[in-house]
Structures are given as structure tokens and as C-alpha cells.
Amino acid sequence: MKSRGTSSPVRCAWAQSDLAIRYHDEEWGVPVRDDGKLFEFLILEGAQAGLSWETILNKRENYRAAFDGFDAQAVARYDRRKMAKLLKDPGIVRNRLKIASAVQNARALLRVQGEFGSFERYVWQFVKGEPRVNSWKSRQRVPARTAESDALSKDLKKRGFNFVGSTICYAFMQAVGMVNDHMVECFRYDQLIGRKAAQRT
């Protein structure tokens, strides 16, 4: 892992472009407790399957516009006509299965909210309510899936969610801060641990 010059902080090696650096520095690994934001990442991680995260980041604002600001109640009401319209939208990933999955997942999320009170309460139980802090020194050591992502994936599928394989679930968990997978040398690693400690006081 290299720093970008003497004045640049050391960050995770995957953050290369300006967009990825901003996402890495401001969002990746920050605990998300808002259902709307969690739904956003659920849609985006599902859309990313088979593609690069950079591709999805570049389309993120288009997704926000196309999917009613990631309003699960609105997306849950999409019918075939609306999905056909989305399939023609060049600003998003025009994959019929992924678009249908977003609608299906919105409906499933609403059911989970009804049962648990919030989607946040449901997903965070898989890490016992607190971020799991890892201590990776090499990017190659970071797993693509874990026992927790396996359990989340299995339960989501049982509840009617789609495009929620264990690898997608682990990427989701990393994104929403259920797991801190910043490299230990990354400046965000200590910042997020400090934020976690501050939240407890």
C-alpha cells in the first residue's frame, strides 16, 4: 500500500480514482443505521454483481434518480411497465433480473420492517449490533465471504430477497460498516475505531 506523495494519507489500495477515493474516505466502512441508506447499498451491491464497483459508483446518481431516491415503499410499487422503462434507462445497469430483484427486495424489506421494526435492527443482528473490526495487513487476506455473510445470505433468501449471495452480502457488510475491513495502515482504520469508541461514551 502506497501513499500518494508525502502529504497524502495512506489508504486502501483499491481507492484509485477520485470518485473511489471520495467514497473510501467518506463512506466505506462507516456504520449505517438508516433503512433508506441500507436499501440503497442493497440495490447497488446487487447491481454490481459481475461488474466493478467503480462502474456502480459512476452510475450511483442515475440509480438515485431512477429508483425514487431509493425509497423502498416507492420501489415496492413498481409494476411491469415501470420495470420495462427502467430497462431502457442507459444510466443504470440494464439487466432485467437485477431490476426485478430491486423491486422484489424492496417488497421483502418492507416485510422485514414490519416484523423487526426496522431493516437496520434485522441486518445488524448478524454482527450482534456492533461493527466487527478486523486487522488486515494485506489486501489478499481479506475474505470474499464469512460465516456471518453466509448466515445473512441464507436468511435473506429465506425471506424472499434476491441477488444476495454470500459474497454480495459481505461486500454489503463492508460498505455499511458492519465490518471494518480497512487495512490497518489505512488512515480510515483508526478513524473508524475512534468513532466507534466515541459512540459508546
N, C-alpha and C positions, 0 to 999 in steps of 0.2 A: 504494500500500500504506500503510495507516494503523496506527499503534499504538493500543492500547486504553487511552488515558489516559497520563499522564506516567510511571507506574510499570510499565506493561505493555510487554513486548518487542515489537518489530516481527516479525511472522510472515507467512507466505504468505497471501494474501488469501482463499484457499478455506477456510481453517480458521476457521469462524464459530461453530458450536455448541460446547458444552462437550465433547461426545464427539469432534468433529473436531479441536478444539484439543489434546486429550489425545493423540489418535492422531498428529497432526502433530508435537507436541513430543517424544513418546517413541519413536515407531516409524518414521514415514515417512522413507525415505532412509537408515535405519540398515542397514549391511551385514548380511545374514542368511546364515549359513553352515550352518544346521541344516536337514536334509532335511525334518523334520516341519513346521517353520515355512514352508519354501518351498512345501510341498504345500498348507498352509493358504492361502497367498496365491494359489496357482494355482486352487484351488477358488473362493475369494472373488472374484477378478478375473473368472473365467468367469461367476459368478453375477451380477456387476454389469452385464454387457453389456446395454445398453438401459435401465439404471436409474441412479440416483445412488449414489455411494459412501456417502453418508450413510445410505441405505436399508440397505446391506450392513453398515455399522458397527453399526446398530441391531439387526441380526439375527445378529451375529457369535457371541454366546454361544449362541444357539439352534443355529447351524451346528455349533459345537464339540460340543454335546450330541448332535445328530442324526447327525453323522459320526464318532462314536467318537474325539473328541479329535483329529481329522484324522490318524488312524493309517492310512497308505496300505495297509498289509497287511490291515487290517480292512475298509477300504472296497473293496479289490480283490475281496473275497469276497462282496460284496452280490449277491443274486440278484433276480429279478423281484419276488418277494414283498416283499423289503426295500425296493426302489425304489418299489413301489406304496404302501408305508407312508409313505415319505418324501414322496410326492406329496400326502399328506393332512395333512402337518405344517404348520400355519399359521405356525410360527416361522421358516420358511425360504422362499426363492423357489420356489413350487410350479410349476416348469416341467419338464416331462418330459424335454426334451432336455438341460437343464442338469444335472439329477440323473443321467441316464445318462452324461453327459460326465464327471462327477466320478468315477464308477466306472471308466469307460474310461481316464481319465487316471491313476488310481491304479495300474491294471494296467500302463500304459505306463511309469509312473515306476519301478515295480519292475524292469522290463526294463532301463531306463537304469541303475539302481543296479547291476544285475548286470554290465553292460558297462563302466561307468566307475568303479565302486566307491562312488559317491555321486551323488545328483542335483545336489548343490552343485558338485561338480567339473565336471559336464556343463554346467550353465547359466552358470557364471561364466567359462567359456572364451570366451563370446561378447563379453566385455569384457576379455579377456586377464587375468582373475583379479583385477583392481583396479577400484574404482568409477570411472566416468567423471564428472569434475567439470565441470559447465557453469557459465556465468556470466551467468545471465539477469537482466536488469533490468526486464523486462516480462513479465507472465504470457502476453501474446499471442504472445510469441516462442517459447514452449515448444512443441516439435513434438508431434504426436499419434503419430508413428512415426519410426523412424530406420533406417539401414542395418543396425544391429545387431539391432533388433527384427524387421526383415524376415527376417534370417538365422535368428534364433531361432525365429520363427514357422514358417518353411519347414521347418526341421529337426524341430521338434516334431510338425508334421503328418505328416512322413515317418515318424516313429516311432510314429504311432498316436494322438497327442493330439488333443483336440477343444476347441473354443472357445478357440483360441489364435491368433487373427488378430493381425496386427502391432500394432494399436492396443492390444489386450488385453495383448500381450506387453510393450509399452512401459510401460503402467501397472504391470504386474508388476515390471519392472525398476526403476521409480521407487520402488515400495513396498519392495522388498527391498534397496535401496541399491546396486544395480548401476550406478545413475545418481544423481548428486546434482543434483536439479532444484529445490532450494530457491532462492528469489530471493536475490540477493547481499545484499540489505538484511535478509533474514530472520536472526534470531539463530541459527537452527539451521545455517545455511550454514557459518559459521566454526567452529561446534562440531564439525560432522562432518568438516571438513577437518582440524581439530586432532586428532580421534580417529583419523583415517586416518594422520596423521603419527606419532602416539603408538604406533600398532600396529607401525610399522616399526622403532622404536627398541628 
